[in-house]
Amino acid sequence: MKILLLGKNGQVGWELQRSLAPLGELISLDRHSVNGLCGDLSDLDGLRAAIRQVRPDVIVNAAAYNSVDKAECESELADRVNSHATQVMAEEARAVGAWLIHYSTDYVFNGQGQAPWQEEDVAGPVNRYGVSKLAGEQAIIASGCKYLIFRTSWVYSARGNNFAKTMLHLAKDRETLNVIADQIGAPTGAELIADVTALAIRQVLLKPELAGLYHLVASGEVSWHEYACHVIGFARENGEEFAVKAINPIETTAYPTPARRPLNSRLNTQKLRDNFSLHLPDWRSGVTRMLREVLNK
């Protein structure tokens, strides 16, 4: 089996290089051309040519335009990468009979209410990033290709920047931190996403009827404020010293950003767990593992 991975150096893409390697021949690309193969999703012609040259059995798209605030003023680029490039992948996947594995986001929903969003709930993005990601989903579904779409949220990894690292850094120098407390979701590790992806690919190749749209996040829920308290509390318990004395909860309205954020980022994962016989661990287990790596504990 030949697998084409796009976005190899992102948080999820980096972990996918590990999890997908045992499944078959893995060709991993980022924005820089390798052996004449273009992995830059803003270059639609180059992307199409690369897929036609590789003729993969599976395309895994871990690349995206993820600058949520910049998307408000760079909507054309966001649409090109998150929607138009995804359509190219879907068209080429169908042409060669390949599977397309794609990642989307809770930002396709409007963030209202408190119930976890289900796959069939009506979408209603509140920002341009969410609009572009929803358009990508719709392009895949309309193409008629074989696909798995995983919506996820609050993704982190020990590699690169993440919310936990930011909190640890700020807590070293500041006596007070103000952290949003009315946005609720589940921090989800890139490792978990990559491992579930590999398992799902193996199963869907044997049972094509499992194709479709799924929600993939760690279990449990937490606010950004509670998340910050957990991170700093764990670090303190493991010998880290901080200047911070107070972590204050604030509302989203007290921290305005160019792009609106959904308050309810809960995603219902029952469909994924049932169809693929999966257990999704509590968010704390993945975060704790990441913190131990970051803190070298």
N, C-alpha and C positions, 0 to 999 in steps of 0.2 A: 504494500500500500504506500502511496506517495501523498505526503501531507505538505501543503503550502501554508506556512504561518506568516501572517502580516502583523507588524508591530512588535517585533521580537524583543525590543529593549524597554518596553513599557512595564509597568508593575505586573500585569497579568501575563503579558507576552514573555517576560523573563522566566516566570514559573512554568509557562506552557512549554518552553524549550526542554525543560526537565520531564514534565509529565507525558508529553507526546512522543518523546524519543523512542520508547519501547514499542510503539505501535507500528512503526514503519519508517521509510525513508523520509526524513524531515528536512525541508528546505525553508529556512527562516530568513525573512527580509525585514529591513527597516526602511527609513526614508532614503537611504543611500543605496544606489544601484550596486548589485553584486553579480559579477559574471554576466553583465548585460541585463539583469533582471531588475525591473523597477518595482520598489515597494512603497513608493510615495503616493498616497491616496489622493493627493491633489493633482496628480498627473494621470488623468483618466485613460488616455491612449496608452501610456507606458504601462499602467496597471493591467489593462486588457491584454496587451502584448505579452506581458510576463505570465499571465495565467494560461494563455494559449501555448506558450513555449513549454511551460512545466507540465501541463495537462494533469493536474493533481486528481486524486481520488477524493480528497478532503481539503477544503479551504477553511482555515481558521483565522478569522479577522479580529485581532486584538488591538488594532490601530483605530484611532478616533481623534476627532477634534474635541478636546476636553476642557478648554478654557471657558468655563461657564459665563463669567462676566464679559470677557472679550467677545464672545459670540454675539452679544447685543449690538456691537458695532462692526463685527466681522462676520455677519450672517451669511454672506456669499461664500466665504471660505468654509464656514461650518457646514453649510448645505452641501458643498462640493465633496467634502471629506466624509461626512456622516450619512449623506443621502445618495448623492450621485455616484460616488465610488462604490457604495454598497450595492447599488443597482447594477453597476458593471460586474461586480463579483457574482451577483445572483444570475445575471444573464449568461455569463461564461460558465458558471457551475451547471446550469441547466444544459448548456450546449455540449458539455463533455460528460454529463451524468454524475458530476461530483456532488458531495455534500457541502453545504455552507454552514459553518458554525459562527455565530455572530453574537456580540454582547451589546445589550442596551441598558436602560436605566430606569429607575423609579421616577425620573424627571418627566416621563411621558404622562404622568398623572398630575392633577391639580393640587394635590397635597391636602385636600380637605378631609374632615372627619377623623376618626380614630381607628377604624377597622383596617386590618391589613388588606392591601389591594390584591385582587385576584386577576388572573390573566385575561379574563373576559370582560373586566370592568372597562367602562368607557374612558378613553384617554382624553386628556385636556391639558397639555403643557402650559406652564406659566412663564416660560422663558424661551429664547431662541435656540438655546442648546437642546432643550427638550423637544422643540418642534423638529429640529434637524434629525434627532435620534428616532423620533416616531416615524418620520418620512423614510428613514432607512429600513425600519421594520416593515413598513407597508410595501416598500419596493421589493423586498425579499419574498413576502407572502404573495404578491401579485405576479412574480416571475414564474412561478410554477416549479422552482427548483426544490431539491430535497434540503431541508434546513433544520437547524436547531437555533433558536434565539434564546439567550439567557439574559433576562433583566436582573440587574444587581444594583447594589448601592453602597455608599460609604466604604469604598475599596481602599485597602491599605496593604503595604508590605514593608518588611524591614529595609528593603532596598529603596533608596530615593526618599523624597520628602513625604510626610504624612502628618495627620492631625496630632497624633501622640507625640511625635518628635518635636513638633512646634510647641506643644504645651510644656514639654520637658525643658526646652530651651528658654521659653519665656519665664518659667517658674524659677529659673536660676537667677534672674536679674530683677524681677518685679515682685513687689510685696502683695499686689492685688491683680487678679485676673478676672475679667468679665467674659463669661461664656454663655452662648445661647442655650436656653433651656426649653424652648417650645418647639423645637424640631426633633422628631423622634424617628429612629431607624435602627439598623443593626450593622455595626462595623463588620466588614466581611473581608477576610484575608485573600490575597491573590493566590496563595497556595491552595486554599480550599476551592476557589473557582477553577484553577487549573486541574486539580485532581478530579473534581466532578466532571469536568469537560472530557478528560481522557476516558473515564468510566462510561460516560454517556455515549461517546463515539463508538466504543466497543459494542455497547448494547444496541445502538440504533442500526449498526451495520447488519446485525442479526435480526432485528425487528424494526423494519422501516416504518411501521405504523406508529412508532414512538416519536416520529418527527413532530415539530411544533414549537410553540412558544412557552417558555417556563420562567418562573421566578426562582432566583438562586441567591440566597443570602444566608448568613449564619442565623441560628435561632436566637430567640430573645429580642429585647428591645431596650433602647437607652436614649437619653438626650445627649447632646454634645456636652452639656454641663456635667452630667453624671459620668460621662466617658472621661472627661478631663480629670474629675475627682478620682476615678478609678486608676487612671494612669499615674498620677502624681502620688496617690496613696501607695500603690504597688512599689513605685520607685523608692519612696521613703522607707518602706518596710525592708527594702533590700539595700539600705545603706546610702542612698543618694541624699545630698543636702540641697535645700532650696531656700531662696529668699522669700518665696510666696507665703503669705499668712492667711489670705482669704481668696476663695474662688467663688465669685458672685454669679448667681443665675440672672440672665437678662433675657428679654424678649427679642425676637427677630427685628421688630420695629426699631429697637434701640441700636441696631447695627446695620444700617442701610447699605445695600450693594447694588451695582448696576443691574444685575439680574435677580429677579425674585426667586426665592427658594421655597419648595414645598414644605409645609410643616409636618405632614404625615408621610414619611418615607417607608412605612411598614409594608412588607411584601409577603403575601401568603405563599408558602412553598409546598403546600400539601400535594399539588399535582406532580411536582418533581419527585418528592419523596415516595409517593405511591408508584409512579410509573417506572422509576429506576431503582426502587427498593433501597433508598438512601437514608442515612442518618446525618443530619446537619448539626454539628456541635454548637453549643452556646457560644455567643460572640466573645465571652471572656476567655475561653480557652485559647482561641487564636491570638487574641490581643496579648495575653500573658506570654505566649510563646514568642511573639514578636518583640515584646519588651525585654525578655531575657536575652534575646539576641542583640538588641540595641544597647542594652546596659552591660552586656557581657557577664551576665549572672548565671 
